Amino acid sequence: MEITQSFLPVGPARPGAPLDEVRALVLHWPAASRQTARQVRDFWAGPGNTEGTSAHCAVSQDGTIVQAIPWTEKAYHVGSSAPDPASGRVYTELARTLFGDFAKSPKTTSPNHVTIGIEMCHLDALGTYAQATVDAAVELCAYLCKQYGLDPASRIITHRDVVGWKLCPKWYCDHPGDLDDFRGAVAAKM
């Protein structure tokens, strides 16, 4: 596995603050279809990123991985102020279980303090992934799960799993069986 490091400058999308620990890997999808990992990274660094969002890395359709933030630093990928429709609270029950205090007081902390964010670039509005994207993301997640002692079955989650309201990543939200297969492939790779 080859990872191209192209770290964002410390600023609105990269606070430069250390992660408290790593409790989960959170999968995402970028807003537009057919973006490359480099384009996603460059968006985070650019003036169009008015919200200061970011993730640790992005995976392209050809399997290229671009890392924008060191694994040991916080990225802005799962913070929220909108309530989960199921609980009426800002984070889901699952997020509160996995992240404890990091999902209880959104004004002062968030799951960003204890998670690594991975954007998986997609082919179309359905969120369809190229096989090379999935293969590279499996390898990356296996590496990170080993590195941080994470169980892929319970510690690879989606953005929606954390906030409850966001359809991200769309493919795995719409096809939960494929997410289970992804987790299984990560476990097998480990």
Residue, then its C-alpha position, 0 to 999 in steps of 0.5 A: m500500500e502506498i500513501t501519498q502524504s500531502f498534509l494540509p497547512v495548520g489552519p481552518a481545516r487542520p487544527g494541528a491538535p493531537l487526537d486523544e486516542v483512536r476509537a474508530l475509523v469513520l468512512h465518508w464520501p465526498a460531495a461530488s462524483r468522480q473526484t480524485a483523492r488529490q481533488v478532495r485534499d485540495f478542496w480541504a486546503g482551498p478557499g471554497n472550504t468555508e466550513g473548515t471540513s477535512a478528513h485524514c485521507a481520501v481514496s481515489q477510484d484508482g486506489t490512490i490514497v492521499q493523506a491530508i492530516p497525520w493519523t495522530e492529529k484531529a481532523y474535522h469530519v464528524g462534528s455536529s450540532a444537528p440532532d440525531p432524528a432517532s434520539g433527539r440528541v446531537y450524536t447517536e446512541l452508538a456514538r455515545t457508547l463508542f466515544g463516551d464524553f467525546a459525544k456528550s457535549p458537542k459545544t466543547t468536544s466531539p468524536n473528531h477527538v477520537t476518530i480517523g476519517i477516510e473519504m472514499c471517492h465514488l463514481d456516481a450519485l448513487g455512491t458506487y465505488a470502483q473496486a480499486t477504491v474498495d480494495a485500497a480502503v480495505e488495505l488502509c483500514a486493515y493497517l489502521c485497525k492493526q495499528y490502533g488495536l481496533d476490531p473492524a466489525s465494530r470500529i469501522i463505522t459510517h458518518r451516519d452512524v455517528v450523527g444519525w442524519k447524514l447519508c454518508p457514505k451513501w453507498y454503505c448507508d443504502h447497502p449495509g450488507d456491503l458495509d458488513d462485507f467491507r468489514g469482513a474483508v478488512a478482518a481477513k486482510m488483518 
